[in-house]
Amino acid sequence: MASISELPAVAALAGDGEPLWGLGGLWIIKVSSAQTGGSFALIEVRMTKGTGTPLHRHVDDDETFIVLDGHLALLADDRRVDAGPGEIVHLPGGRVHAWRSEAAETRFLVIATPQHEAFYRACCVPAPRIEQPPDAGQIDLSIIVPAGHKHGVEILSPPPSY
């Protein structure tokens, strides 16, 4: 017989979540891995046009992107995929990839593993409110690279030109 989880139900309503500033934009932890008993984390990301990640890979962590608004360009396995509202891209662990916002503001969800949530947290600082950081669009490799070493993310190059 299946047992009932001791975890409470979680509702992540509009305006809810833990805001973080880093990696060039706003990250909102909507449902943390702690709230799912270590199953996954659900993170809303808001990035301004041109903001993107370095080319990287994380062998142990799958990642799924669900675009809500704007457009996201993803480079995976040397192939560019342009995703708009309602479109989903899943990347199995180990795939070399990067992504970039192609709209004034792109808003998307990331379904991530607990380890990958820890990486995002290591690259960010708590935000006082849900809005873009003062340095929106800027990424700092001196923060990202050490966080990657600690959390299984290998940074391969600065953000690529697609």
N, C-alpha and C positions, 0 to 999 in steps of 0.2 A: 504494500500500500504506500502511495506517495505521501510524503510529509508536507505540511504547510510551512511555507517560509516564515521566518520570524521578521523579515524585513517589512516595513510599512509600505503602502502604496505611495507613489510619487506622482504629483501633478506639476508639470512645468508650464505654467500659464504665461501669456504674453507679459513681458516685463519682469518675469522671474529669472533667476539664475545668478551665478557668481561671476561678475565681470572681471576680466583680466586685460591688461594692456601688454602687448609684446608681439614679436614676430611681424611687426609692421601694422598691426591693427587691433581690433577688439575681438576678444574671445570670451564667450559666455558659457560657463559650464551649466548646462540645463539639467542634466542628470549625471551625477558623478559615478565613478566605478564603485565607490563606497556604498552608494545608494542602491546599486544593482547587485551587491554581494560579489563584486569582482567580475561580473559578466562582460560589461562594456561601459563606456562613457558616451554621452551624447552632448556634443559641443556645437553651439552656434558661432559662426565666424563671420565677421564683417570686415571687408577689405576694400580700400580705395583703388581706383584704376592704376594698373601697373605694378601693384604690390604683389610679390610672389616669393616663393621659397627657393632656396638653393636646390640644385640637383642632389638628390639623396636617396637612401634606401634604409629600410628597417626590416631585417630578415624575419624577426619574430612577430611582427605586428601587421595584421591586415588593416586596411583603412577604407572606409566608404564615404563618398561625398554625395550629398543631395543638395542640388542648387535650388534655392528659394526665390531669389531675385538677382538680376544682373546676369553676367556671363563669366564662366570660369574656363580658362584654357589649361588643360592638363597635358603634360608631356610624360608619356609612359612607354617604356620599351621603344624609344625613338619614334613614337607616333603621337601626333597632336590630336587631342580630342577636345572639341569645343562643346561645353555643356551649358544649357540655359535652364530657366525655371522648369521644375518638375523632372529634370533629368538626373540620372544617378550614374556614378562611376565607382566601381569597386576595384581596389588594388590589393591583390594578395601580397603577403609579406615577401620581401626580397626584391620586389620590382623597383628598378631605378625610375624615379619620377620627380616631377616638380609641378607646381601650379602657379597661376597668375590671374588676378582679377582683370577682366576686360571691360568693365563698366564703371561708371562714376563711383558706385558702391556695389559690390557683390556680396550677397548674404547667402550662406550655405551652412548645412549641417555636416558634421563629421561624426561618424560612428567609429570609435577608437577603442583599443585595448586599455586596460589599466596602466600598463607601462607607458603607452603613448600619451595618455592623459598626464602622467607624471612628467614626461618630456615637455609637453606644452606648459605645464605649471612652472617648470624650471626655467623656461625661456620668457616668462611673463611676470608681471607684478600685479598685485591687486589694484583694481581701478576704483576710483571713488564713485563712479556712476557709469551707466550704460551709454557710452558715447565713444567716438574715435579718440585715440590718444593724441596729445599735442604733436607727437612725432610720427603721425600716421604715414605709412609708406616706407618708413625706414626700418631696415633689419640690421641687426648687430651680430656679425659672425663671431665676435669675441664672447658672446653669451651662448649662441646656438651651438657652436662646435663642442665646448665642454659639456653642455647639457646633453648633446648627442652621445658623447662618449659614455656618459653615466647611464643613459636610458636606451641604448641599443640603436641609435640613429647615426648612420655614417654619412657625413656631409662630403659630397664628391666634387662640387664646384660651386661658385657663386650662382645666383639666378641666371639661367640660360636665356638667350634670345631665341625666340621661337621662330 
